[in-house]
């Protein structure tokens, strides 16, 4: 990962930590997953995570460009 991409990811993680419900809640096969969109080097990236309000914990699941992000998540 390039340093600029890492900085953008670090900022996205900080935003999610401050407000865990900022990500869009998914339905269907990805039920329970939240996805936060951010930009790095002019490209859109997605940060997939699980958040349960009953527990003070955020589990990062996937990070990657928008292209094939959801398809790859469904396969894993």
Backbone torsions as a table, in degrees:
resi	resn	phi	psi	omega
1	UNK	NA	133.8	178.1
2	UNK	-70.4	153.1	179.9
3	UNK	-55.6	-38.6	178.8
4	UNK	-65.2	-38.5	178.0
5	UNK	-67.0	-39.1	179.4
6	UNK	-65.1	-41.6	178.1
7	UNK	-62.1	-43.3	179.1
8	UNK	-64.1	-40.4	177.4
9	UNK	-64.7	-44.5	178.4
10	UNK	-58.3	-41.7	179.3
11	UNK	-66.5	-40.6	178.1
12	UNK	-62.9	-41.6	178.8
13	UNK	-64.5	-41.1	177.6
14	UNK	-59.8	-42.8	179.9
15	UNK	-62.6	-43.2	179.2
16	UNK	-66.1	-37.9	179.3
17	UNK	-65.8	-37.1	179.4
18	UNK	-70.7	-42.1	-179.8
19	UNK	-136.0	88.0	-175.8
20	UNK	-61.1	-17.5	-179.3
21	UNK	-93.0	11.7	-179.7
22	UNK	-68.6	-30.1	-178.9
23	UNK	-76.5	151.2	178.6
24	UNK	-72.6	130.1	179.2
25	UNK	-80.3	127.7	-177.0
26	UNK	-92.2	160.5	-179.8
27	UNK	-122.6	178.6	175.6
28	UNK	67.9	-131.1	-177.9
29	UNK	-60.8	-27.6	-177.0
30	UNK	-105.4	25.1	-178.1
31	UNK	-54.6	133.5	179.7
32	UNK	92.8	-13.6	179.5
33	UNK	-87.1	139.1	173.5
34	UNK	-111.3	143.9	-179.6
35	UNK	-128.7	124.8	176.8
36	UNK	-108.4	129.4	-179.3
37	UNK	-98.8	138.2	177.2
38	UNK	-148.7	165.5	-178.7
39	UNK	-110.3	142.5	175.0
40	UNK	-144.7	125.3	-179.4
41	UNK	53.5	38.6	177.2
42	UNK	76.5	6.7	-179.3
43	UNK	-118.9	143.7	179.3
44	UNK	-81.0	131.2	176.8
45	UNK	-120.2	156.3	178.0
46	UNK	-123.2	141.9	178.8
47	UNK	-118.5	111.5	179.9
48	UNK	-97.5	134.8	-178.4
49	UNK	-152.7	160.2	174.2
50	UNK	-108.4	138.4	177.1
51	UNK	-139.9	126.5	177.0
52	UNK	-116.3	114.7	-178.2
53	UNK	-59.3	-22.0	179.5
54	UNK	-72.7	-22.5	-180.0
55	UNK	-122.3	135.9	-179.8
56	UNK	-81.2	58.8	-175.4
57	UNK	-140.9	138.8	174.6
58	UNK	-118.6	126.2	179.2
59	UNK	-107.7	113.7	176.7
60	UNK	-73.7	131.0	-174.8
61	UNK	-108.7	-45.0	-175.9
62	UNK	-155.9	149.7	176.5
63	UNK	-138.2	134.0	177.1
64	UNK	175.5	173.7	177.5
65	UNK	-67.6	158.8	-176.8
66	UNK	-58.4	-36.4	-177.1
67	UNK	-58.5	119.3	177.0
68	UNK	64.5	12.3	-178.3
69	UNK	-59.5	-51.5	-176.6
70	UNK	-68.8	-40.1	179.3
71	UNK	-61.2	-44.5	-179.8
72	UNK	-66.6	-36.3	177.8
73	UNK	-65.0	-40.2	-179.6
74	UNK	-64.7	-31.3	-179.3
75	UNK	-74.4	-26.4	-176.5
76	UNK	-93.7	NA	NA
